[in-house]
Amino acid sequence: MSEPQMESVTRARRVFLNNIDSYSSRTITKVLSEEPENASRLSRTEIFQVVGTGSDQSRDSRLQDPDRDHLLSCLLKCQVVIYDISQEAEQVEAATWAVTALHARMGQFSEPKIFVLVSTVMTWVSSSSPAALPLTEEMFRRRRAHPSFIQHMDLEKRVVRLGKSNPALFSTYVVASGLQYGMGEQIFYRYFKNSWLGMEAEMFGDGKNVVPTIHISDLARIVLSVIRLQPNVSYLLAVDSSNCTLENIVKAISSALGSGKVRKKPAEDLFLLEDMSMSAIRSMQINLQLEAIHIKNLPISWRCESGLVENMQLVLEEFLQNRGLLPLRLCVLGPPAVGKTTVSKWICEGYRLHHVTLKDVIAQPEEVLKNSHPAEELLIHLQNPEENSTDVSEEQMETLRAKLKSISCRNQGFVLGGFPHTYEQAKKLFGEEADGSSSHSRMILPEFVLCLDALDSILMDRVMDLPQHLVQQLGYQPEDFLRCLAAYRENNSVDKTVLTYYEERNVTALHLEVTSGEEQANRLVKEKILNMLGPPRLLSPPKVEDGRNEAEEKLRREAKEKAEETRSRAALWQEWTLRLGQMKWQEEQELEDLTGPMKSYLQEHVMPVLTRGLIHCCRRQPPDPVDFLSEFLFQNSPFNTS
């Protein structure tokens, strides 16, 4: 007997959503487009085709600022219309027109329609609660709005009223959303951004005000449940169960991304912020305890029902993922004087990473240890690590590991320069923890390893060209440099090198041969590094490629400046050579002018007599030619009057 035919009826519903590419509407669109969870082939499954207004012209399903006649025609073709006014007050007028126009044309409906207004809890701000109990939807008729959100409340009342005239044909719902968080953040973005950048969190006021919140994905799922189930109530609060204070939220963000420190400032200073809208500023001052009753009856798959503070790690991962802020971890290896520090600092500057070296990390706790007698022995072990030395103590290794696990390195990433030197050191540094867990070791394991190399002759020439003070500062005295170079070559000639460890851990490696210090060669090296690392993972880049283009533009600018400097030097050298020739010619002219009268005198009065005297001397060949010539000159001198 054959199995019965399994049947699945799929029905497409057209949904209109305003500002489809905004923060909240984008998530609602995503949730509506997802496959329903736990849907079997026997269940009736609804799919949604989302259209709407937006600014992105790459999507055909988005209307670009249509006129109202065209927009109304589109709305009449949709079974569901969603207007979100929780983010932009400018949308209140458009939503008012839309719900009024649809209600006026109910007679033209070929099928029932649903209108959902996503509003804000700012329409409850001035409400009073008896006996300090949380406010619920049952009290929505007594709610009082913030003065700046009275139009929002008027629209809420209009939507509820219009839905009562013929709910079978035109049903309306209001979903009052708490302050939204998650998926990259919007209203709390400033706190996440400053903490990620290592800045101290700012608290405006005492922070004791209770802030009703909702994860943006949970808000989208509530809207989806309202569309599917069409509950009997027309007004729903969309808030989680946390009721956390602003102080709790800010401290949780700061602790997860930064130092955990919060600096309190006067509440009035909040209005001086230029990176927050006035609507967001007013929302941060909310002090309201709400309890959502009706959404408890909806089958919602919650993401953060317990609130932002309790789910901070999840929200943090969403923030980093959506903002493209996954940390970049890099290790730079190579022999002494190959340019590890120069390349590392260049990468750190372009990618805003932290430069970490064993020597610098070890030097940080010295001031503390010097004042602690029990720690004197530890300080001796920590000081003066020799480059390419395999003698690294466990204390030094633990200090370096702690630095790589620090919040700054965890957020932005790091460039580990010149360490580890051997396979064993790499295994100790990046291996499993003492408790056997490997999650922390994966957190500090580099994504890329950059291995620089050069001929020994090139390295020695580089050291010889360094100023004496740099030679002493870097410890590149001839004996020390040759010893470090020999140690590096020895460490990389064994069967298992540090590169072997990275290969076993599937770390991407780039080998670069440094041939000279010329600008063209350096530029090629930098281009290869950029190709390996990709664009910088900066906070809120305008476009993914902007950081890459900026780095490449910087390289081109540096090359142009170098070429201009070379041309300038050549021009100055040519000008100097020309001036030197002119000065020599002038000196010769002055010398000739000074010696001219003397030459004339000699040629006129001395040379004729001297010439005749020499001729007579040659003819007679006297025993004493000098005496003969002097006597001849004396007798034949034109000035001799005797």
Rosetta blueprint (number, residue, H / E / L):
1 M L
2 S L
3 E L
4 P L
5 Q L
6 M L
7 E L
8 S L
9 V L
10 T E
11 R E
12 A E
13 R E
14 R E
15 V E
16 F E
17 L E
18 N L
19 N L
20 I L
21 D L
22 S L
23 Y H
24 S H
25 S H
26 R H
27 T H
28 I H
29 T H
30 K H
31 V H
32 L H
33 S H
34 E L
35 E L
36 P L
37 E L
38 N L
39 A L
40 S L
41 R L
42 L L
43 S L
44 R L
45 T E
46 E E
47 I E
48 F E
49 Q E
50 V E
51 V E
52 G E
53 T E
54 G L
55 S L
56 D L
57 Q L
58 S L
59 R L
60 D L
61 S L
62 R E
63 L E
64 Q L
65 D L
66 P L
67 D L
68 R H
69 D H
70 H H
71 L H
72 L H
73 S H
74 C H
75 L H
76 L H
77 K L
78 C L
79 Q L
80 V E
81 V E
82 I E
83 Y E
84 D E
85 I L
86 S L
87 Q L
88 E L
89 A L
90 E L
91 Q H
92 V H
93 E H
94 A H
95 A H
96 T H
97 W H
98 A H
99 V H
100 T H
101 A H
102 L H
103 H H
104 A H
105 R L
106 M H
107 G H
108 Q H
109 F L
110 S L
111 E L
112 P L
113 K E
114 I E
115 F E
116 V E
117 L E
118 V E
119 S E
120 T E
121 V H
122 M H
123 T H
124 W H
125 V L
126 S L
127 S L
128 S L
129 S L
130 P H
131 A H
132 A H
133 L L
134 P L
135 L E
136 T L
137 E H
138 E H
139 M H
140 F H
141 R H
142 R H
143 R L
144 R L
145 A L
146 H L
147 P H
148 S H
149 F H
150 I H
151 Q H
152 H H
153 M H
154 D H
155 L H
156 E H
157 K H
158 R H
159 V H
160 V H
161 R H
162 L H
163 G L
164 K L
165 S L
166 N L
167 P L
168 A L
169 L L
170 F E
171 S E
172 T E
173 Y E
174 V E
175 V E
176 A E
177 S E
178 G L
179 L E
180 Q E
181 Y E
182 G L
183 M L
184 G L
185 E L
186 Q L
187 I L
188 F L
189 Y H
190 R H
191 Y H
192 F H
193 K H
194 N H
195 S H
196 W H
197 L L
198 G L
199 M L
200 E L
201 A E
202 E E
203 M E
204 F E
205 G L
206 D L
207 G L
208 K L
209 N L
210 V E
211 V E
212 P L
213 T E
214 I E
215 H E
216 I H
217 S H
218 D H
219 L H
220 A H
221 R H
222 I H
223 V H
224 L H
225 S H
226 V H
227 I H
228 R H
229 L H
230 Q L
231 P L
232 N L
233 V L
234 S L
235 Y E
236 L E
237 L E
238 A E
239 V L
240 D L
241 S L
242 S L
243 N L
244 C E
245 T E
246 L H
247 E H
248 N H
249 I H
250 V H
251 K H
252 A H
253 I H
254 S H
255 S H
256 A H
257 L H
258 G L
259 S L
260 G L
261 K L
262 V E
263 R E
264 K E
265 K E
266 P L
267 A H
268 E H
269 D H
270 L H
271 F H
272 L H
273 L L
274 E L
275 D L
276 M L
277 S L
278 M H
279 S H
280 A H
281 I H
282 R H
283 S H
284 M H
285 Q L
286 I L
287 N L
288 L L
289 Q L
290 L E
291 E L
292 A L
293 I L
294 H H
295 I H
296 K H
297 N H
298 L L
299 P L
300 I L
301 S L
302 W L
303 R L
304 C L
305 E L
306 S L
307 G L
308 L L
309 V L
310 E L
311 N L
312 M H
313 Q H
314 L H
315 V H
316 L H
317 E H
318 E H
319 F H
320 L H
321 Q H
322 N H
323 R L
324 G L
325 L L
326 L L
327 P L
328 L E
329 R E
330 L E
331 C E
332 V E
333 L E
334 G L
335 P L
336 P L
337 A L
338 V L
339 G L
340 K H
341 T H
342 T H
343 V H
344 S H
345 K H
346 W H
347 I H
348 C H
349 E H
350 G H
351 Y H
352 R L
353 L L
354 H E
355 H E
356 V E
357 T L
358 L H
359 K H
360 D H
361 V H
362 I H
363 A H
364 Q L
365 P L
366 E H
367 E H
368 V H
369 L H
370 K H
371 N L
372 S L
373 H H
374 P H
375 A H
376 E H
377 E H
378 L H
379 L H
380 I H
381 H H
382 L H
383 Q L
384 N L
385 P L
386 E L
387 E L
388 N L
389 S L
390 T L
391 D L
392 V L
393 S L
394 E H
395 E H
396 Q H
397 M H
398 E H
399 T H
400 L H
401 R H
402 A H
403 K H
404 L H
405 K L
406 S L
407 I H
408 S H
409 C H
410 R H
411 N H
412 Q H
413 G E
414 F E
415 V E
416 L E
417 G E
418 G L
419 F L
420 P L
421 H L
422 T L
423 Y H
424 E H
425 Q H
426 A H
427 K H
428 K H
429 L H
430 F H
431 G L
432 E L
433 E L
434 A L
435 D L
436 G L
437 S L
438 S L
439 S H
440 H H
441 S H
442 R H
443 M H
444 I H
445 L L
446 P L
447 E L
448 F E
449 V E
450 L E
451 C E
452 L E
453 D E
454 A L
455 L L
456 D H
457 S H
458 I H
459 L H
460 M H
461 D H
462 R H
463 V H
464 M H
465 D H
466 L L
467 P L
468 Q H
469 H H
470 L H
471 V H
472 Q H
473 Q H
474 L H
475 G L
476 Y L
477 Q L
478 P H
479 E H
480 D H
481 F H
482 L H
483 R H
484 C H
485 L H
486 A H
487 A H
488 Y H
489 R H
490 E H
491 N H
492 N L
493 S L
494 V L
495 D L
496 K L
497 T L
498 V H
499 L H
500 T H
501 Y H
502 Y H
503 E H
504 E H
505 R L
506 N L
507 V L
508 T E
509 A E
510 L E
511 H E
512 L E
513 E E
514 V L
515 T L
516 S L
517 G L
518 E L
519 E H
520 Q H
521 A H
522 N H
523 R H
524 L H
525 V H
526 K H
527 E H
528 K H
529 I H
530 L H
531 N H
532 M H
533 L H
534 G L
535 P L
536 P L
537 R L
538 L L
539 L L
540 S L
541 P L
542 P L
543 K L
544 V L
545 E L
546 D H
547 G H
548 R H
549 N H
550 E H
551 A H
552 E H
553 E H
554 K H
555 L H
556 R H
557 R H
558 E H
559 A H
560 K H
561 E H
562 K H
563 A H
564 E H
565 E H
566 T H
567 R H
568 S H
569 R H
570 A H
571 A H
572 L H
573 W H
574 Q H
575 E H
576 W H
577 T H
578 L H
579 R H
580 L H
581 G H
582 Q H
583 M H
584 K H
585 W H
586 Q H
587 E H
588 E H
589 Q H
590 E H
591 L H
592 E H
593 D H
594 L H
595 T H
596 G H
597 P H
598 M H
599 K H
600 S H
601 Y H
602 L H
603 Q H
604 E H
605 H H
606 V H
607 M H
608 P H
609 V H
610 L H
611 T H
612 R H
613 G H
614 L H
615 I H
616 H H
617 C H
618 C H
619 R H
620 R H
621 Q L
622 P L
623 P L
624 D L
625 P H
626 V H
627 D H
628 F H
629 L H
630 S H
631 E H
632 F H
633 L H
634 F H
635 Q H
636 N H
637 S L
638 P L
639 F L
640 N L
641 T L
642 S L
